Amino acid sequence: MLSIGQWALISIFSHFLFVYFTWRVLISINIDPIIRKGRVTEARILMFFLAVAVGSGVSRFFLDILQWSGELVYLF
């Protein structure tokens, strides 16, 4: 069983990792046709917020599955 500090470190790393992966996927999508001229900064900020929202949700799902699979030993 992991200590609270170890679980916190894994959670932080997981969130950063999945936010980074989501950011890489979002920047690979061509959104130039829907951006108004002169609004590139706002579009990047929006993409960052989307990356944080989606990445943290995926990370939370991954961490929940990891935690639940570790707690299966208490089933029997």
Secondary structure, DSSP 8 states (H G I E B T S, - for coil): ---HHHHHHHHHHHHHHHHHHHHHHHHHS--GGGS-TT-HHHHHHHHHHHHHHHHHHHHHHHHHHHHHHHHGGGG-
